[in-house]
Structure formats: structure tokens, C-alpha cells
């Protein structure tokens, strides 16, 4: 197809969205998912490290259990700030540098944690470690969602994100060994060395998001190289222009776009859902070991039960993601939160029966952690490329605000003398609220990139993208 308006042939225009959606599994895509999964894995380990070490530190420093509420909260406050700050950084300079700097931040402050000599220094170091943890997680979600084809997007994000609870599963036995053999300091040394080694690998192998490169008007040759590796069937030899189907706005501030116009109501509802969800999850994973130890469990058994929650989250996230991708709708998330409410409410009734305790904790993790993973995948479809990392960072940052409350809620429950049964019944009601918020958010119709609400474009554009055929000049304008 030629455009003769100016007497010259139309440029070769490649629609990057359609080219990515038409791609199959490639070594580059698998490598990106694997690298981002390793970041999430270490994020999960470092997040739970303080909860595993808390009973030992409390004995060593002669601190009461409730003293760790502010320390747990400091970690999540740092993560909230990190998600927002590194999200803004990623939308300005790229996903890759944001992930690298966030990973380095985790490594440095985790390695400094064993130098803490008391409550105050541990509080500050956990907050600073949290800055890196929050920034890394939001940006690896954005990175994978921007490289994944739509038909596999929820699954790939969930496979990557499932490494976060896997970090808790693997960290449980490892922390038990390190605590018994080398003391609590060894847990944080391991949590600092691992991201330092991963940083070397990320520098060598992690590419920049191709959608970000297009949105920022990067060198077409750099875009072509990455896109060719992602989709080897694509003919980019003569491509002159790469375009995104979405409109890249340049006349409004990033935060104004996230909390304004078509995105306002959805951002508020998803932010509230993320807040409540993190409140419940963090309350469970942060306080379950401490509460079980106080109830007569050995430390090893308490950590093992907590690891079951994370293991259930891994299985639940993968199963739920395949359901979402298969039905091309996000309604299974609402159902998962409803089922989570029942499972969580049952946890407080189970401690007298070990088998029942393991079962309901695993189910609770499967439903609510699985739903959280897929909620993040859903949020990644709401915002366009040029503000996606910031949007995700804001939603995840609001979730971290809930995490702060979840950590402090345990302190309040312990101080109030509430029974274990009542604590978990209240948490179950919170999960019902999340289901309602998500259901309302899905009905706003303000998520144009989601599978069920996606804008359908001409199949001709997809054909042009894959074949590299000269396209009409209007495609690039």
C-alpha cells in the first residue's frame, strides 16, 4: 500500500502492540520472565526475613512481641515510598534502570541490617530496605506485562509474581537453619548477598521494555533489535517507524492522569482494594509465626505453617491466572476473594488440629495471595505505557499503606487481648470488602487494555506488523 500524497511511498510502520500480541514464546521473553521472577523471589525472601527472625531478636534484645509492630510497619512504609518513587523513575528513564537501582538498594540495606544494635536502628534499616523492595516489585510487574502477549499476559505476570511467595516458602526452611546455626544476623546477610549477585546478571541480560522505548521515541534501530529477538517472525529490516495503538499524552502530569479523567474512579477503587488486600495478607504472614509460638508451637513448626500460606499462594496464583486467560475476563478474581474470606475466617478455629491448620492456611494463601498476584496483573492493563510504572507504583504503594496497617493491626489485636478466632474472622470480613471493591472497579469500564474490555482494532494492522508491509502514513500519526 502506497501513499502518494507527497509523491513518496509510505514508511514501513510496525504496530508494536500487535507485533507483541502475535509473538510466540521466545528465548528473550522467557529470559525476561525468569530474571524478573528472580527479583520477585529475593523480594519475597527479604520481606519475610524479619518475620522469621523476630522471635529470636525479641529474645536476644528482651523485647515484647508487640514491639515488632512498628518495625514490620517501617518495612512496608519504605516499600510504599519505593513503589511510588521507583515507579516515577521508571516512567522517566526506563524500567531497566529502575529495577537495577531498586535491587541494589535491597542488597545494601539488607547487608547493613546485622549491624543494628537496637530497636531504632533496626527500624530505620528495615524502612530503607523496604524502599528497594517496593520499587523492584512494581517495576518487574510492569516489565513482564509490557513484553507478554495479551493471550498469556495474566499467566506470565503470575508465573513471575509467584516467585514472591516462593521466596517465603524457600526462605522458611533456610531461615530456620540459619537462625539455629548462625543467629539472626545470618538471615539478613544471605538476603543481601543474593540480590548483589543477581544485580550482575540483570546488568548483563535484562533489556529495556520495548513499549517504553517506543513511547519515549527511542532510536528505531534499538527498538528493532529488541522486537526482532522477541518476535523472530517479524520483518523489521526496513521499518522506519514503530507505533503504539494507545495514545501517549504529553499535555498532562503523570499523577493527574492516574487520578483524573477516565482513570479516576478505577484508580481509587483498585487502590482501596489493594490497601485492604495487603492489610489482610501482611497481618497473616507477619503475625502468624509469633501468634503460633505464643500458642505453644515450636518456632520451626510455626515457620512451616507460615510457609504453607506462601506455598498455597504460588499454586493459587498460577491456577487463577490460567482461568483468567482462558475466559478472557477478570471476574474469577472476585470469586477468589469471596472464597478467601471463608478460608481466612476458618484459620482461627484450626490451631487445635494440626492437619486442619495446614489445610486452611494453605487454602487461605491460595485464594488471597493468588488473587493479589492476578490483581497486580489486572492493574498493569489499566494504564497506558507512558504512565504504567507510576500507576502500578501508586496502586502497590497504596497497598503497602494497607501493609503498614496490617503490621500495626497485629500489635493492636495483641494489646487488646482479642482471641485468635476473632482476629481471623475480622480479617475474613475484610476480604469480602475487597471482592466488592473489585467488582465495582470492573464495572466502571475504565480499563481499556483489559482482556474483556480491550479495544478491538483492524486485523490488517496485525498483519502489517507481522509481515512488515508498508503501511498507510496515518498509522504513525
N, C-alpha and C positions, 0 to 999 in steps of 0.2 A: 504494500500500500504506500503510495507516494503522495506527498502534499506539495502542490505546485504553486501555492500562493506566492512564495518568494522565489520561485524558479529553481529551487534546490530540493533534493529528496529529504523526506522527514528523517529525523535521527532515529537510531536504534534505541528504543525505550524499553526498559525492563521494569515491570511491576514487582518490587521486591517481596511484598506480602504474598502475592500469588506464587512467585517462584519458591518461597519458603514452604508455603502450604502444599505445593506439588512435589516437594522433595521427599526422598525416602531416607531411611537410616543410613548415615554416612559415618566414616571414622571421625570426622570433625564433630558432628553432633554428639556422638557417643562420648567423645573425649570431653566436650564441654559439660555434659551432664555428670560425668564421673568426677571432673575437677570440682565442680560446684557442690557435688554430693560430699566430697571430702571436706570442703569448707563447712558445710552444714553438720557433718559428723563431729568435727572438732568443736563447733559451736555448741552442739548438744552436750558433749562431754564437759566442756568448761562451764556451761550453765548449771549443770547438776553437781559439779565438783564440790561446791560449797555446801550443798545439802547433805552429801555423803560425809563430808569432813566435819560438819557442825557438831555432832555429838562428841567427837573426840576433842575438838577445840574447846568445847564447853567444859569438859572435864579438866583439860590442861590449864585453862585460864580461870576455872571456877566461876563460870558464868551460868545464870539460869537459862532455861530453854527459850523463854520469851525474848531474851536479849538479842537473839539472832534475827528477829523480825526486821528491824531496821537494816541489818546487813544484807538480808535477802532483798529487801526493797531497794537498797542502794544499787545493787547489781541491775535491777530492772529499770531503775531511773536512768542509769547510764545507757542501757540498751535503748530506751525511748529516745534519748537525745542522739544516740548514734544512728538510729534508723532515720531520723529526720535530717541530721547533718550530712551523713554519707549519701542519703538519697538526693539532696540538693547538689552535692558534689558530683554524683554520677550523671545527673541531667545536664551538668555544665561541662565536665571534662571527660566523661565516659564511665561505663560500668567497670571496665577493667581496672583503671587506677583506683577507683573507689574500693573494689574488692581487695586489691593488694594492700592499700593503706589500712583498711579495717583489719585484715588478717595480721598485719604487723603490729597493730595496736593490741590485739588479743595476746600475741606472743610476749610482748614486752611486759605488760602489766600482770600477766599470769606468772611469769618468771619472778617478778618482784613481790608477789603475794607472800611467799615464805618468809620475807623479811619483816612482815607485820609483827609488831610486838604487843599489840593490844587492840581493843575494840575500835578506836578511832582510825588507826592506820589501816586495819582490815576493811573498815567501812569505805575509806577513800579508794583503796586499791581495787575493791570489787566493783565500785562505781565506774572506775576508769576502764577496767576490763570489759564491763558491760557496754561501754561506748563502741568498742570494736565488735563485740558480738552482735549488737543490734544492727550496725552498719553492714556487716558481712551478710547476714541472713536476708535482709531486704533486697540486696543487690544480686545475690545469686538467684533468687526467685525471678527477678526482672530479667536477668541474663538468659536463663533457660527458657522462659516464656517467649522471649524475642527470637530465639533460634528454633523453637519447636514448631512443627506443622500443626495447624489447628486441630486436626483429627486425633492427634496424640498429645495435645498440649497439657491437659489436666494430668494425664498419666505420667508424662516426663517430668513435670514440675513435682508431682507427688513422689515419683521414684527418687528424685534429687532430695526433696524435703524429708522423705522418710529416713534419710541418713541422720537427721537431727535427733529423733527419738532413739535411733540405733546407737548414737553416741552415748545416750543414757544407759542402754542395755549393755553395751560393751564396757562402759565406764563403771557399772556396778561391781562386777567381779574384780576388775582391775583395781578399783579404789579400795575394795575390801582387802586385797593382797597388799597394796602399798601402805594402807593405814596400819595393818598388823605388822608389817615387816620394817617399814621405814618412817612411819609417822605421817602426820597430815601434810607436812611440807612437800613430801614426795608427790602427792596428788597434783599439786599446782605446778611443780617442776615438769612433770610429764605433760600437763596441759599447756605449757609454754613452749617446750621443745618441739612438740608435734606441729603446731602452726608455723614455727620458724622454718622447719624443713619443708612444709607444704608451700610456703611462700616462694621458695626457689623453684619449685615445679610450676607454680602459677605464672611466675615471671617468664618461664621458658615456653609454656604451652597454651596459656589462655588467651584467645583472641578478643578483640573488641566486638561488641554487638553490631551486626551488620545493619540492623534497623536504626541504631543510634548514628552510625556513620552516614546513612542516607539523610536522616533528619537534620544532621549538622552540616550537610553539604560537603562531605569529605572528598578526597581525591577519588574519582571514579575507578582508577586502577586498583586502589586499595580495596574498594567495595567489591570489584570484580574478582579479585583473588580470593577473598573470603567466601563470596557467593558461589564461586566455581567449586571450591572444596566442599561446601555444604550441599550443593546440588550438582554433581558431576555431569548430569544430562543437559545442563543449561549451556547455551551457546552465548558467551559474553565477549567473544573476541572483538566484535565491532560495536559493542554497546557504547553509546555516547551519553546516556542519561539513565539514572536509576530513580524511581519514584516510589512513594508510599501512597496507598489508597487513602489513608487518613489525612485530614487537613492538619498541617503544622502551624499553629497560631503563633504570631510574633508580636501581637499587639496587647498582650495581657500578661500580668505576672503569673508565675507558676502556681503559687498558693491561691491566687484569685481564681484561677481556672479550676483548681481542685475543689474549692469551696464556693463555687459560683455557677450560675447558669444551669446547664443540664446535669452537672455532676454534684450539685449541692446536696440534694436530698439523699442520693445514693451514698455519697461520702460520709454524711452524718450517720446514716443507718448502719453502714458497714463498719464505721469507726466504733459505734456503740456496741455492735455485735462482737468485734474484735476485743474491745475492752472487757466485756463480760466473759468472753471465752478464755482469755488469758488469765483473768481473775480466778476462774474455776480451776484451770489446768495448773497454774502455779501454786495455788493453795494445796492441791492434791500432791503434786510432786515434791513441793518444798517441805511440807509438814508431815507427810505420811511416815517417813522413816522415824522422825522424832516422836510422833504420837504412838507409833507401834512399840518403840523402845520403852516409852513411858508405860505402855500397857503390858510389858513383860516379855516382849520379843527380844531375841538377841540381835545385835547390830547387823550381823551377816544376813539373818532372815529378813530383817526389816528392809535392807537394801535390795534383797532378792525380790521381795514383794513389789517394791517401787520399780524395779527393772521390768516386772511383768506389765506394769502400766505402759511403759515405753514400748515394750515388745508388741502389745496389743495395738498401740498407735501405728506401728510400722505396717502390720497386716491390714488394719482398718483403712489406712490412707491409700494403699495400693488397690485394695478391692473397691473402695468407693470411687477412686479415680477411673477405673475401668468402667464402672457403671455410668459415671458422668459422661465419659467419652462415647460410650455405646449408645446412650439415649440422647446424646447431644443436648442435654439440659442440666440445670443445676438444682432441680428440685430434690434429688437424693440427699443434698446437704441438710435440708430442713428435716427430713426424716431421720437422718443420723443424729441430729441434736435432740430430737424427741426421744430416741432410744437411749441416748447418753444420759438424759435426765433420770430415767428409770434405773440404769445401771449404777450411776453415782449415788443415788439415794439408798441403794442396797448395800454399798460398801460399809457404812457404819454398823450394819446389822451382822456383818460377816466375821469379825475377828475371832469369835469363839470357835469357828470351824475353818481350819486352815485351807482345805480344798475349796470351800466356797469363797474364801477371801481371795485366793489366787484367781479364781474364775471371774468374780465380779470386778476385780481390779483390772484384769485383762480386758474384759468387755468394755468397761468404762473408758480405758485408754483407746481401745479400738474405735469406739464411736466418737468420742470428743476430740482426741488428737487427730484421728483420721479426718474428721470434719474440719478441724483447724487447718490442716495441710491443704485441703481442697478449697477452703475459704480463701487462702492466700493465692491459689491458682486463679480463683474467680476474680479476686481483686485485681490481679495482673491484667485481666481482659477489660477492665472498666476504663482505664486511662490510656490516651494515645502515647506514642513512643517518646515524644519530647518531654513529657512530664510523668512518665510511668514510674521511674525510680522514686521520684519525690512523692507521688501518690501512694505507692506501696509503703514508702518510708513513713508517711503520715499515718496510714492505717495501722501499720505494725507498731509505730510509736504510740498511738492511742491504745493499742493492745498492751504495750509494755506498761502504760499507765494502769491498766487493769491488773497487770502482773504485780506492780507495786502494792496495790490494794490487796491482792491475794496473799502476798507475803505478810503484810501487816494484819490481814484478817485472822490469820492463824494466831498471831500474838493476842489479838482481841478475844478470840474464842477461848484460848487457854486461860487468859486472865479472868474471863467471865465464868469459867468453870463449866462451859457447855459440854454435854456428853458427845462422844464420837458420833453416835447415831444422829443427833440433831444437827451437828455440823454438816454432815453429808446430805441430809435431807434438804437443808437450805441451799447447798451447792446444786442439788438436782433442780430446784426451782429456778435457779439462775440459768441453767441450760434450757429450760422451757422459754425463758425470755429471749435467749439467743435465736431459737427457732423462729419466734415471732418477728424479730427484727430482720432476719434474713429473708423470710417470706415477704415482708413488706418491701425490702430493698429490691428483690427480684421483680416485683410488680410495678416498680416505678418506670421501667423501660428505659433507664438511663445508662445502660451498659451496652453500647452498640457493638462492642467487639466480642461479646459472649456468644457461645455456640448457638443458643436458642434465639438470640436477638440480633445476630450478625447481619450486616447489610450485604445483600446478595448483589454481586456485580456480574457483568457480562463474562461468559466463558471465553470470549475472544481474547480478553486481557490475559487470562491464564495461559492460553495457547501461545500468545505473543511472548509471554515471559519465559516459557519453557523452550520455545524454538528460537528465540532471539530474532524474530521477524521485525522488519522496520514498522514501527507503529505510527499512528497519527500524532502530529505535533501536539495536539490538545492533551494527550496523556501526560505530558510532562509539564503542563502549565496550569 
